[in-house]
Amino acid sequence: MGGTAASLTGPRSVFSSDHEIFRGQVRRFFEKHIVPFHRQWERDGIVPRSLWLEAGSAGLLCPMLAEEYGGAGADFGYSAVIIEEIARTNCTGPGFPLHSDIVVPYIADLASEERKREWLPKMARGEIIGAIAMTEPGMGSDLKAMRTTAKRDGDHYVINGSKTFISNGQLADLVIVCAKTDPSAGRKGISLICVPAGTPGFTKGRNLEKIGLHAQDTSELFFEDVRVPVGNLLGEENKGFSYLIRNLPQERLVIAVRAAMGMEVMLQKTVDYARERQVFGQSVIDFQHNRFKLADAKAQAAMFRVFADHCLALHLRGELTVELAATAKLLGAEMQNRLFDDFLQIHGGYGYMAEYEIGRAWADARVGRIYGGSSEVMREIIGRTL
């Protein structure tokens, strides 16, 4: 129940004492309000809305948001603490980082003052849950292939199209929709428009069944002649792609930070299991093959911890580049998947059982190589700098 970050590399300088005090608060919240219930939420396919209200009341939502809009006016380090505690407990259902660190910054940076005051305080309290709708059926990571359109009609946009794989999709009260306002302009014709749930013509499909992240609601969204005021536009028309590019490094850092903590935690749990489990009259860890596997994992996770903390420190100074964020996301997601597969193997048949945490963590981690830009896209981003 304490308040310090686990690390394979000794004390971490990236967090202040205030960050660690906050970690203690976050950890107590998770142990009381999330950990005992998460397995049931995995069976339900969704977390209850009441959790968001509790999290908002406890200050776990939108820590970077300015105080005038209901946030704490804190730095990204506070968000990183929450992300690390999600990874530490492997409670992947609550979509707090998506809401706080991906959706809310778009609104805080780009919305009109009227919309900020209407939406942001409620988002900080957990009364409005946010989502962002980029991906479409058949589109993958290729944003220029987007087919959803938003046509200007007087003081409104009329939106038509569909989106898929939208995290927080079932619970979302406000969705940032990426749509073509100039279909002939490719990426340069994309705009970001906020669509509140309940707007006529906006419907949510089924809660999608996934191989992991079972407690996180993920949906198809449909837009049929959805009329929203022009005032719901974020920033300038046709500038959406540049806004996405500007904010994606933080999204990718979120994934890298989670991967770094996940590897440390699951390594320790596997070591503990390997010490206790007896096979052929000796502990699993006494077999040199397993001990060497775990030694390699510790060395690799320690190396990535240093790099992830370096990227986090750069981001806190506003210096994290697109290339470095892509590098952190690529390395973190690929390494996490590789190590988790080794950890599961060391658990043997028990690793494949849902009640053992490594099996769930292994399945949850697989999407890290896909969302936030696939590993192939990360390699393309890095490759362009060679």
N, C-alpha and C positions, 0 to 999 in steps of 0.2 A: 504493500500500500504506500510505499515511500514515494519520493519525488525526484529520482535521478534517472537519466537515460542510460540504458545498458550499452556497453561498448566493448569491442574486442581490442581496442587500441588505447585504452586508458582514458583519462579525463578528456572530455570534449570541450573545446574552447568556443564553439559556435553558439552555445546557449549561455545566457546570463543567469544569475541567481533568480531573477524574476521569472524567467522562462521555466526554471525548475520548480519554483513554487507553484506556478500554474500547472505544471505537469502533475503535481500531487493532487490538485483539484480535479483535473481531467481523469486521472486514474481512479480516484474515489467515485466519480460519477459513473465511469464504465463498470466498475465492480458492483455498484448498486443497481444501476438502471439498465445495463445492457448485457453483461456477461451471463447472468442467470437465465435470461430469456431468449438468447440469440438462437439456440437450437430450435426452439419453437417457431421463431420468425423464419428460419430457413425452411421449415415445413410449410409455413403459411405463404411463403414467397414474397413477403413484404414486412416492413416494420410498422408499428402503429403510429398514427399521426401524433398521438400523445407524447411519444418520445421526442419529437421535434420541439414541442412546446416546453418540455422539461429541459432539453438542451439549450434552448433559447434563454430560458429563465436562469440557467446556470452559467451563461456567458460562453457557451461552446460554439455558437454560430457567429460567423462574420466578425472575427476578432480584429481584422484589419480595417473594417469599415469605420469611417469617421464618427466621432461621438455624436455629432449633431444629427446623424441618421440612426442612432441606436447602437452603434458598434463600440469597440473599445479604443479605436484609433491606434492599435498596436501594429507591430511589424509581422512579417511572414513567419518569424520564428515561433510565434504562438500557434499559427496554423500548422507548422511542422510538428509541434508537440502533439496536437490532436491526431495528425496523420500517423505519427509513430505509435501512439497508444492504440489506434485502430489495428495497426500491424502487430503490436505486441499481444493483443488479445485475439487476433484473427477474427474480430467482429466486423465483417465487411459489409453488413447490411445497411447501416445508416450512411446515406450519401451526403454526409456533411461536407467533405472537401469539394465535391462537385458544386454544391450550393454556395459555399462560402468563398472558395478560392478560384472558381472558374466562372460561375454565373454572375454573382454579385459584382465582381469587379467591372464587368461590361456595363452594368447599369450605373454603378457609381461613377464611372469614367465618362460615359457617353449619353446617358439619358438626360432629358430636360429636367430642370429643377422641380417642376411640378410632379413629374413621374417619380423622381427620386424620393420626394417627401411622401408620395402616395404608397410606394412599394417598399423602400429599404427598411424603415423601422419595423414593418411587419415581417420582413425576411430575417431580421436580426432576432426577432422574438419567436420565430418558427411558425408564425401564422400563415405566411406565404412560403411555399417550397418551390425552389427554382430548378429549371432544367434548360438544356440547350440542345436544339435539334439541328444537327448537321447532316448525319448519314442518311442516305436514301437507299431503298432496295436497288441493288445492282450498281451502286455508286462506289462503295468502298471508301478509300482515302482520296479519291479524285474529285475535289470540290468543283472543278470546272464542268464536270458532268452533271451537276445538280439540275434537276428538272422542276423543282417547286418554284412557282412564280408569285410575284406580288406586283399587281398592276395598280397604278394610281388611278383613283376615281374620285375627283373632287378632294374632299378632306379625309379620304380613307384610302387604305390599300386593300385590295381584294386578293386574298391568298388562296392558291390552289396547289395541291400536291400531297405527298406523303413522306413520312420519315420512319426510320426503324432503328432498333437497338438504342433507344433513348433511355438513359439512366434517370432515375427518379420520375419516370414517365407516368406511372399510375398516380403517384402522390402529387405531381406537379400542379401548382396553382398558377404559375407563370412560366411560359416557355419562350426562350429566345429562338426565333425561327430564322434560319439562314435561307434566303430566297433570292431568286434572280429578279431584280428590278429592271435590268437591261439584258434580256436573254441573248442578245447578239454579241455581248462584250466578254463572254467567258468569265474568268475569275474577276475581271474588273466591273462586272455587272451584278455583284452579290451585295445584298443589304441585310442588316440584322434588325428584325422587327419583333417586338414583344407581343405575345398573344396570351391573354388571360384564359384560364380554364373556364368553361361555361359560355364562351363566345359562340354564337350560332354558327354551325358548320364545322366547328373544331371538335373532333371526337377522338377518343383513345381506344385503341384496339386492346387485344388481350395482353395480360401480363406474360411476357415471353418466358418459356422454359429454357434454362441455361444449364451447362454442365458444371458450373461453379457460380459463386456469388448468389447463392439461392435466396438469401434474405433481401437482396437488393432488387427492387421493382424495375423492370426494363420493358419498354413498350413500343408498339407501333403507334404513330400519330397520323391522323388524317385531316386534311384541310379542304373543304369544299365551299368555295365562294365565301370565305371567312373575311368579314369586313372589320378592320381595326383602324382607329384614328391614325392619321399621319403623325401625330404626336408620340406614337409608340415606336417610331423609328429611333434606333440607337445611332448617334453620330450623324454622318452624312450619307445620303443615298449613294449606292454603288461603291462605298468604301469598306464594305464588310470584310473582304478578304484581307485587307491590310490590318484591320482590327484583330482578326483571328490570328494572323501571323504574329502580331505584337503580344498577344496573351498566351499563345501556345507554350512558350518556354516555361511559364509557371505551372501549367497543366502537366508538362512532362517532368518537371522537378517533383511534383506531388507523387508521381508514379515511382520515381527513383528513390525518394525518401522512404516511401512505404516498403520498397524492395529491400533497402539496406537494413531496416529494422526487422523485417520479416525473416531475412536470412540469419541474423544473429539469434533471434528467438527460436526459430525452428532447429538451428544447429544445436543449441543448448538442450532443447527437448529431446533431440535424437541422441545426443551424448548420454543424457539421463536414462533413456530407454535402453541404450546399448550396454550400459553398466549393469542394469537390473536384469535384463533378459538373458536367460541361460539356454545355450544350444550346445549339444554334445558335451555337456559337463563343464562348460566354461562360459563366461560372459561374452556377448556378441562383440564387445569392444576389444576383447583379448585376441581376436583374430586380426592378424596384421593387415589384411586387406581392408577390413572395416576401419581400423584405426588410421590407416593411411588415407582412406577416403575422407574421413572426418578431419584429418590434419590438413589436407588440401582445401577442404571447404572452409576451414577456419582461416587459412591464409588468404584465400580469395575474398571472403566476406570482409576480412580486416582491410584488405587493399581497397575494396569498393567503399567501405565506410569512410576512409580518408578522402576519397574523391567526391563522394556524395556530400560530405560536410564542407568540402572546398566549394562545391557548386552552391550549396545553401548559403555560405558566407558571401559569395559573390552576389547572389540574388538579394541578400539583405542590404548590400551596398548599391543595388541597381546596376550591377555589372555582368549579370549572367547573359551570355550570348545564345543565339538560336542554336549554333553549332554545339556548344558545350551542353546545353539542355538536351539536345538530341543524343549526344554521346552518353550522358548519364542515364537517360531513359533506355537506350539500346543496351548498354552494358548491364544495367540493373535488372531489366526484365529478362534478358537472356540468361544471366548468371543465376537469378532466382529460380527460374524454371529448371535449369540444369541441376542445381544443388538440391532443390526440393525433390527431384526425381531420385537422386541418390539417397536422400534421407528416407524417402518412402521405401526404397528397396531394402535399406537396413532394417526397417520395421518388419519386413517380410509380409506375411498375409495380414497381419494386424494393420499394416499401413494402408491396406485397401478397404478397411472397415471405416464407415462414416463416423463412428464414435471416437476414433483416433484423430487427433487434430491435424496430423501431417497430411492425411488423405484429403481433408477439406481444404487445407492451405494449398496443396498441390493443384487441386482443381480450380481454386479461386485465382491462383497466380497465372494461370495459362493465358488469360485475356490480356495480361500486361504486355505481351508481345504483339497485340493487335490494336487495342484502343489507345487514344492519344497519338495516333499515327503508328502504323505497323513498323516492325523492325526493318522491313525493306525500305520504307519511306525514310526512317532515320538514317539508314546507310546512304540513301540518295542525298539527303541534306548534307551529311558529312562529306560524301564523295565530291560534291560540288566545290568544296573548299580546297581540294587537293591541288 
